[in-house]
């Protein structure tokens, strides 16, 4: 009964939110020209399986996943099909595509990372979106390989740029150590939920507590930003707990009833990890460069009606940070910024003379996910407007495409301005302690961006002398 009441309340809340469907007054002024969707994959199993670290920190049995490690779950496939059906109703209602469309030429494109969970998400969405068309999902590599377009890696690096990224990390919530310290109560609560003191890891003398005092960062060309140390375990456990919540249809964890806020607190553990690695502007202009470039190109096209890109939460986070988008804090969801299966949606509208863009974050509510509710115009997913720093929308909530284009080009130019240190001359990878990022030190300027030079001494002391 309690679960049914939660479902009703959350669905009622969702229906009162903004919708993709527009009013008749809006439609008399504008016509929808194109939609570009940057999607996160839907529900998956945890990233590692038998013997994984997250399994060893509790004596309890985890949920029996419906898919192999890291792959899209059965529920994830169902939910993504439902989301595709909702988008079909929307674009048909706006006159962008006919119902049961069989697109021709370049009208529609689906492009996914080659990971199983991203490819399968795109496939399930396409089944709901275009049920009469056998849509090909473009992917460039063998199954479960990372396509460089979706891989949030540094493709340029030098010591000065590395300092810039670390300086911006320090500006996030008082720096890495302070931000991780802020979730200490939740880490302690997680230890109690897991009964960590009686876990296989604890019995073997490995770990009794989540720690973060040993955190270090690695920022190297050709690789994703990486964090090492105890906090990575806390992140993977929080990830597995939340996925179990989605899949099990239960708000309990190993017999512990949890409130929605307590689940959001667990998600905040993940938000710290992702935020430090992927949401500084300096890092994001590098990590998101291929997708920023691709989305910009798509918005200039006149022959495309719909494009669906499918990647990861790191893609949504880094794209938003690179373009200085303000992702809203979510309602009716556990994850705070980029819920599982969420979509960053660019809608291109025209009034006949000028092009505009609306940007929204679209995702299913927790109740819709657990209840597998049908998504309809009457019971839509959550639709939350995304604002853009420094740009002002018109009275209808639309940004001038020309203004947004300028932002894209500025971001691409910032990437171009990064001086790349040739691979042959690069020093060996180095780990930089989170505790070594010290505030209130002198500032410097890089490509017009002011930042705090917080790691200069550390980097100089560790720099390998290279002779020609």
N, C-alpha and C positions, 0 to 999 in steps of 0.2 A: 504493500500500500504506500509506504514511504517513497519507494522508487517511482511509482506511478505519479504521485503528487509532484515530485521533483521534475519529472518529464513534462507534466502539464504546465507548471510554473515557468520552466525555462523556454518551452515552446511559445507560451504567451508573451514572454519578454522578447523573444526573437521577432515575433510578428509585428511588434511595435517599432522595430528598427527601420533604418533606411533600406530601400529595395533597389535592385537594378532596374525594375520596371519604372518607366517614367510617366508623368501625368500627360494628359492630352494637351494641356497648355504648353508643356515643354516640347512635345512632339510637333506642335505647330511652328515652333521656332527652329528646331534642330532635327537633323536626320543622322542616324548612326551610320558611319562609314566603315569602321573597322574595329575589331576587338583583338587585343594582344594579351594573352594570359600567361603569366609566369607562375607556375604552380609548384608547390612542395608535394612530394609524394604522399600517399595516404598511409594508413596504419601498417606498420611492419613489425616483424619480430625483432628482438634485440640484436645488436650488431655482431655479437659473438655468442656461441652456443656452448655445448658440453664442456665443463671444466672452466668456464669463463669466470673472471674475477667477480662479476656481480652475483654469480650463483654461489660463490664460496663464502659470502659475508652473511649468510643466513642459514639456519638449520631447516627452514621451511621450504616447501615445494613451490616453485614458481608455476605460473600458468602454463598449461600445455599448449604451446603455440601452434597455430594452424599452418605455419609455413616454416621452411628452413631459416636459419640465421640470416638476418638482414633483408629478407624478402617480404613482399607485400602479403599481408594476411588475407584470409577469406573475407573478413569483415571490411578490410580496406578496399577490396575489389567491389564489394556491394555498395559501399558508401560512395566510391568514385563514380560508379555507374549512375547512381542517383543524382550526383552533382552534375554529371553530363546531361542528364535529362532536364534538370532545372535550367541549365544554360541554353539548351535547345529551345525550351519554352520562351526564354527571354529573347533570344536573337530573332526567333520567328515572330514574336509579338512586336518587335521593333522594326520588322521588315528587312532585316539584314540578310537573312537567308530564308528560302521557302521551307515549309515543313517537309520532313523526309527528304531533305536535299541530298543530291548526288553531285558533289562539287566537281567542277571541271577546271582544267588549267591550274593556275596558282591561287585559286580562290581560298583554299584552306590548306594549312600546313600544320602537322604535328611533329614536333622535334623533341626527343627525350634523351637524357643521359643514358648510357648503355647499362647502367645498373638494373638488375631485374625489377626492383621496386619502383623505379622511375618509368621504365618502359611499360611495365604492367599498369601503372597508374594512368599513363596516357592512353593505353589500349582500352581500359575499362571506361574512361571518360569518353573516348570516341564512340564506344558502343552505345552509350546513352545519348550522346550528342548527335550522332549521325547514324541511326539504326539501319538505314537503307543503303549505307555506303560502307564498303569494306576498306576502311581508311588505312593506308600504310603509315606506320610510325617510323619516322626517320631517326635512325641512330647510327653512329659512325664506327663503333668498335665492337669487338666480341662481347658476349654476355658478361656482365658484371665488371667490365673495365670502365675506368673513368674517362669520359670525353673531356679534353682540355677546355672546351667551351663552358662546361659546368663545374670543372675542378677549380675551387677557390685557392689558386696557388699564386705565389709571387713569380712573375715572369721578368721582373727587373729588381735589382737589389744593389745597394751600396751602403757604406757605413753611415753616411749622413742621413740617408733615407730611413735606415733602420732606427736611428735615433728619433726621427720624427714619429714613426709608428709607436715606439715605446713612450715617447712624451705624451702622445694622445691617450695611450693606455692609462697613464698616470692621472690624466684629467677625468677619467671615468670613475665617478663615485669615490673619489679620494685615493684612487690607485688600486692595483690588484689585491694587495693584502687587506686593505680596508674593506673592499667590496666583498671579498671572500669571508672576512670576519663578520660581515653583516648577516650572513646566512648561517652563522654558527648555531643558533637555536634550532634551526631546521635540521642541520646535520645531526645534532644530538637527538632530535625527535626521530629521525630516520634510523639511527642506531637502535633506539628502543623498538621501533616498528619491526625491524629486521631480527631483533633478538641477537644482535651482532656479537655479544659477549659469549654466546654459545654456538657460534658459527664454526664451520670447518676451518676457516682461516684463523679464527681466534684460538681454537684448540691446538692448532699447529704453531702457535706463537707468532703468526704473521701480522695480524692487525686487530686491535680492539676498538679503534676509533677512526673516523674520517679526519684527515689532516690536510693542511694546506701550507704549512710553514716551509715545505721543501719545494714549492712551486718554482719552475723555471720555464722560460719561453725560448723557442727556437724560431727565428725568422730568417729563412734562407731561400735563395732563388731556386725555382724548380720544385718547390714544396709548399704545402699548406702551412699557415702559421700553426705552431704546435705548442702545447702545454705539457710539461712532464711533472710528475710528483703525485702526491696523494689526492689532490683535488680531482684528478681525472677519474679516479675510482668513484668518488661521490657523484660526478656527472653521469657516469655510465649506470650507476645504481638508480639515480633519479629517473633517468631515461627509461629503464626497464620497469620501474614502479608505475610510471604514467602509462606506458604501453599496456601493462597488465590491467590497469584501471579501465582503459578503453575496451580491451578485448573481453574482460570478464563481466562487464556490465555491473560492476560492483564498486561502490565508493569505499569499501574496506580494503585494507592491505594486511594480509596475514592475521586476520581476526581483529584488527584495529579499525574501528569506524573513524573516518576522516571527513572533516567538513570540506566544502569546496575551497575555502580559503587555505586550509592546510595543504590541499593538493596544489593550489597555486604557489604556495610557499616552496613545495618540493620542485615545482617547475622553475622557481626563481634560482634554484641551485644550477640548473641547466642554463638559465639566462645569463648568469655571471660568466660561465665558461664560454658560451657563444659570443657574449658581448665583448669580452676582452679580445678574443681572437678575430672576430669578423666585423665589428661595428665601428672601429675608428675610421674616420674619413680617409686618413693617409693610407691605411692598409686597404680599404675597400676600393679605392680608385684603381688599385693594382689587381686585387683578387677578383673583382667583378668586371674587369675591362672587356672580356669577350662578350658577356651578356649585355652590358650597357651598350656596346657597339651594335650588337644584333637588334636589340629593341629599338634603338634610334633608327636604324635602317628600315625596320618594319613600319615604323610610324610615318615614314616618308612615302611608302608605297601607295599606289592608287588601285592596284589590281588585286590586292589581298583583302579578304573579308574577315578571316579569322585565323589566328595563329595561337597554338598551344605549345608552350615550352614547359618541360617538366624536369625539375631538379630537386634541390634540397633546401632546408631552412637556411643554411649558410648562404645560399644564392639570394634568397629574398632579403636576408639581413644585409649582405654586402652591397647589393644593388641599391637598397634604400640608403645606406650610409654613404655610398659613393655619390649619389645624386642629391643628398641632403633632404631626403624624404623623412617626414615624421610618421612612423608607423604608430597607429593608435594603440593604447593599451586595451586589450580585448575585453569584451563582455561575454558572459555565458560560455566561457572556455577555461581550460586549465592553463594552457601555455599563454604567456603574457604578450607576445608580439606576433609570432608566426606559427599559429597552431598547425598540427599535423593536417595535411590535405589542403591547407589554405592557399589562396590565390591572390597575387598582386595583379589587378585587372586594369588595363589601360583601355579606355573607351574613346575612340576618335569620333567627334561629332562635327557637323558643318551646318552653318546657317545659310548656306548658299554662296557666301562670299569669303567667309573666314572659317578656319578649322580650329577646333578646341579639343581638349583632352580632359576627361574625368579619370581620377585614379582612386580605386577602392581596394580594400582588403576584404576578401570574401571567404567565409569558412562555415562549416557546420558547427552548431552548438554541441556542447557535451551531451545534452539530452538527445539530440538528433543522432549523434554518433552511437550512443549506447542503445537507443531505441530503434535504430535503423529506420527512422521516420522518413517518409517520402517528402521530397523538397518540391514545393509548388509555389506559384505566385501568392497563394493564400498563406502558406507556411514556408517562407523563404529561409535560406541560410542567413547568417549574419552578414551585413554589408556595412563596412565602416570606412568613411572617407579618409584618405591619406592626404595630408597637407605637405606642401613643399616650402622649405625655408627660403625666404626672400622673394617668393612669388605670391601674388594675390589673385584668387579666383574671382570670376564675375558673380553676379547675383544668383546665378543658377548653379554655382559650384564648379564651373569649368575653367580650366587654365587655357590661355592662348597656346596653341601648338608652337607658335613662333617663340614664345617665352620658354617653353619647355625644351624646345630644340636648342636654345642658347645654353640652357643648363646642361644638357647632354654634351654639347660641344666643349663647354668649359671643363667638364669632368674628363672627357677624352684628352683634352689638351694637358690637363694635370698629369695624366698618365704619360703622355709623350714627353713631358718635361723631366721625368725621373731619369737621371743618368744611370745607365746600366754598367755595372762593373763586369768586365769580360770574365766569362766562366773560368778561363785558364788562370786568371789572376786572383780568383776568390780565395779568401782564407778558409780554413776548415770550419765546419759548422760549430757554432758556440752556443751554449745554453746561458741565458741571462737570468739570474735570480730575480724573482718578483720583488724581493725585499731590497734589491739594489736600485730600484727606481725611486729616486729621491726627489721630493717636491722642493719648490722655492729655490731653484737654481737659475743661472743666467739664461736668457732667451736668445734665439737666433731666428733667421728667416730663410725659408726654402720655398721658392716659386711663389712668393707673395703670401705664404701662410706662416703665421707666427706660432712658435711652439716652444716648449721648455726643453732645454738641453739637459736632460736628467741623467744621461748614461755616458756622457763623454769620457769621464775618467775610466769607467769600466771597459769601454770599448777600446780605448787607447792601450790600456794595460794588457788586454787580451789579443790585440791585433798582431798578427804574424807579419814580420818584416819581410817584404818581397823585393828582391833585386831583379832588375832586368837582365 
